[in-house]
Amino acid sequence: MVIYRYSELPLLAIESVEAFPYLEKKHYNDVKYEVEWITVEEAKKRCMSFAELKESYKNFDEYHEQYLRNGDVPCHEEQYPVFENVEDDYEWLIDGWHRFHSYVRDGFASIPVMRILISK
């Protein structure tokens, strides 16, 4: 894991931050960003560690197949980071579900995961 200030982020991570719907542009420099690449298997494990999904699906593959059936999941040639939830235990990602499922569907070996670290 590497921790960055906004201006230090790799370009695709900057583009993810700018598209992130819950952080106002004026606050980009007020937080730090932690970025790591994890294997798809680790991503699946993190995803399914949350109660709602564990209780609703037999396994990740069943959940993934239903997700793909229910939404228009685009293809991504480049891997923009997904945003991991660090605030509560409701769900794994706070943004990037379509990207995540696209990366799994399209056979990527690893996934970029970003966390927003807000000083309190």
C-alpha distance (Angstrom), angle and dihedral (degrees) to the residues before:
residue distance angle dihedral
M1 . . .
V2 3.76 . .
I3 3.81 125.5 .
Y4 3.80 117.7 -143.6
R5 3.75 140.4 -179.6
Y6 3.81 112.9 -129.7
S7 3.81 94.0 -99.4
E8 3.82 90.8 52.4
L9 3.81 97.1 52.8
P10 3.81 121.2 114.0
L11 3.82 112.3 -102.5
L12 3.82 96.8 -104.0
A13 3.81 90.0 50.0
I14 3.82 90.2 51.5
E15 3.79 89.3 51.9
S16 3.82 89.6 50.8
V17 3.81 91.0 51.3
E18 3.79 91.4 48.9
A19 3.81 90.7 51.5
F20 3.82 93.2 44.1
P21 3.81 105.1 113.9
Y22 3.82 98.5 -152.2
L23 3.79 103.5 56.6
E24 3.79 120.7 71.2
K25 3.80 116.0 -135.1
K26 3.81 92.0 -119.2
H27 3.82 88.2 62.8
Y28 3.83 98.3 51.3
N29 3.80 91.8 100.9
D30 3.83 94.8 41.9
V31 3.79 93.5 73.3
K32 3.76 138.9 50.8
Y33 3.76 124.1 -128.0
E34 3.77 126.0 -141.7
V35 3.80 115.7 -156.4
E36 3.78 129.1 -172.3
W37 3.78 136.6 162.6
I38 3.78 114.1 -131.7
T39 3.78 131.1 -176.1
V40 3.77 118.7 -101.9
E41 3.79 88.3 -114.9
E42 3.82 90.9 55.9
A43 3.82 89.7 47.0
K44 3.80 90.8 52.6
K45 3.80 90.2 49.1
R46 3.82 92.6 50.2
C47 3.79 91.3 46.5
M48 3.79 94.0 51.5
S49 3.80 94.6 44.3
F50 3.80 90.4 83.4
A51 3.79 117.6 94.4
E52 3.79 97.9 -128.4
L53 3.80 93.2 59.9
K54 3.81 95.4 36.8
E55 3.79 90.0 54.4
S56 3.80 95.5 43.5
Y57 3.81 103.4 45.0
K58 3.81 137.2 41.5
N59 3.81 91.7 -135.6
F60 3.78 144.3 -23.2
D61 3.81 94.3 -83.5
E62 3.80 92.0 58.6
Y63 3.81 90.9 48.9
H64 3.81 92.7 45.0
E65 3.81 93.2 50.4
Q66 3.80 91.7 50.5
Y67 3.81 91.7 46.8
L68 3.80 90.7 53.4
R69 3.82 91.0 48.5
N70 3.82 93.1 50.4
G71 3.78 101.3 48.0
D72 3.75 144.6 41.0
V73 3.80 98.8 -110.1
P74 3.81 110.0 -172.8
C75 3.79 126.4 -148.1
H76 3.79 116.7 -106.3
E77 3.79 119.1 -157.5
E78 3.78 91.1 -174.6
Q79 3.77 123.5 46.5
Y80 3.76 114.3 -120.9
P81 3.81 112.4 -171.3
V82 3.78 120.5 -101.1
F83 3.82 117.8 -136.0
E84 3.78 116.6 -115.0
N85 3.79 118.3 -147.1
V86 3.81 112.4 -116.2
E87 3.80 97.8 164.8
D88 3.80 104.9 69.6
D89 3.77 144.2 -8.8
Y90 3.80 98.1 -106.2
E91 3.81 97.7 105.2
W92 3.78 139.7 -14.3
L93 3.82 100.7 -115.5
I94 3.77 130.5 40.9
D95 3.81 91.5 -169.8
G96 3.79 136.7 5.3
W97 3.80 105.0 53.3
H98 3.82 93.3 139.4
R99 3.82 90.5 48.2
F100 3.81 91.5 48.5
H101 3.79 93.9 50.5
S102 3.78 90.9 44.1
Y103 3.82 91.3 53.5
V104 3.81 91.1 50.0
R105 3.82 93.3 45.5
D106 3.80 92.7 47.3
G107 3.79 94.5 51.3
F108 3.80 103.3 -111.3
A109 3.81 111.8 166.9
S110 3.80 95.7 -144.7
I111 3.78 139.5 19.9
P112 3.81 130.6 -144.1
V113 3.79 111.2 -124.8
M114 3.79 123.6 -167.9
R115 3.79 130.6 -167.5
I116 3.78 125.1 -164.7
L117 3.79 109.3 -137.4
I118 3.79 110.6 -157.3
S119 3.78 117.5 -169.2
K120 3.78 112.5 -131.8
